[in-house]
Amino acid sequence: MATVQAALLDTDVFSALYVTPAHVVEKQGHPVAAWTATLTGYRPLISFQTRAEVLSGAYLAGWGEQRVEALTDKLDAMPTIDEDREVIEAYARLLASARGVGHPFGDKSRHVGDRWIASCAIAKGLPLLTGNRKHFANAPRLTLL
């Protein structure tokens, strides 16, 4: 039996693949076909941070109860990495390492959400699929898919 690898989806990828209507994603220019092909053979996961960002976006946009409920069902169906000791340790080390090499993740007051997402990937040894490759590039110990 073949083992299935897992990959962590950044919020932009999760939203484009599972939340945002296709006509909007097309207007935004997300490479959905490429992302889908890249994920072949991978089990997608999200981080607790992505869940928070997606839900916050829905509430800020004034989504109605039924639409939020449908979104929550999608989020509940997606395996999620929660904060735990490994993730917290990875976060602390990422902040310190990034500061040491001059990566933007080393700025304590900026990129907090992205740092949590990267830390989930690092802690669990997962590659991250993101549309913000430039933003995450060269983050210490982070592998991009």
N, C-alpha and C positions, 0 to 999 in steps of 0.2 A: 504494500500500500504506500503510495506517495505521500510525503508530508507536505502540507500546505504552509507556505510561508505567510507571514503577516506583514502589513505595511500600515504605517500611521498616516492618516490624511490630515493635511492642514485644513483650516476652516474654509478657505476659498475653494479647495477641491471638493470637500464634502458638500458644501452649499451648491456648487455647480452640478455635481453628479446626482444629488439626492433631494435638493430643496427648491432651488430656483427654477422657474418654468423655462423650458427649452428655448423659447423665442427670446427670452431675456438673456440667457447664457450666450446665445448666438450673437446678440448685439454687443455683449461685453467682450466677445472675442476669446473666450476661454477655449483651450484646445481639448475639449471633452473627448474626442475620438482618440487622441494621443494618450490622454490620461487613462482612458478605459483600456487601451492596448497595454500600457505600462503595467496596469494592475492585474493583467492576466497571470493567473497562478498565485496571486496574493489574496489573502483575506484582509479586507479593509477594517481598520479600527480608527477610533477617534480618541482624543484626550478629553478630560473633564473640562479643559479650557475651551475647546471647540464647542462642546455642548453649551457652555455658558455664553459664548459669543453668539451662537446661532439663536438661542432663546432670547437673549437680550435684543438682538436685531429684530426679531418678531414682535416683541413687546414695544420697542421704540417705534416700529412702523405701524403700530396700532392694529395688529392682526386681531381678528375676532376669535372668540372662544373655540369654534369648530376648527378653524385653520391652525390655531396653536395646538389643539388636541391632535390633529393629524401630524403636525411637526413632532410633537412629543412621542407619538407612536414610532416615527422614523428614527428618532434619537434612541428610544428604548430598544429598538431592534438592532442597533449598531453596537458591537462590543466597544466598551469604553474603558480607557485606562484612567483610574482614579489616582489621586495623590496618595502616596504611601512613602515609607522611609526611603526606598530606592529613588523615587522621583524627586523627593525633597533634597536628598544628597546630590543627585545629578544637577538639580537647579543651582544649588550652592556652588558646586564645582564649576558649572558652566559660567556662572557670573564671574567667578574669580579667574578662571582660565581666559575667558573672553576679554576681561579687562587687561590681563597680562599680555595678550597678543594684539590689543587694539581693535578687537572686533566690536561692532555696535552693541552686541548683547552684553558687553561689559558696562554699559551705562545703566546704573542701578534704577534710574527713574524712567527709562524708556524701554520699550520692547518687552514689557513684563509678560504679556500674554503669549507672545511668540517664544519667549524663553521657557515658559511652562510647557508649551507644546513640544519644543525641542528637547526639553528635559525628559518628557514622557518617552520620546523615541530613544533617547540615549539610555535611559534607565532600563528599558526593556529590550534593548539591542535591536531596534526596528529601524528600517529606512523610513524616511519622511518623504511623502509626495506633496509638493507644494507648487503653486503657481508663482510664488515669490522666491524663486531659486536665488536670485541675486541677494536678497535680504538674508537668507539662511546660509548662503555659501560660506565655506571656511569656518563655520562655527565649530569650536573644538569638540571632537569626538562625535559629531553628528554626521550621519550618512544620509545623503539625499538619493531618492529613487528616480 
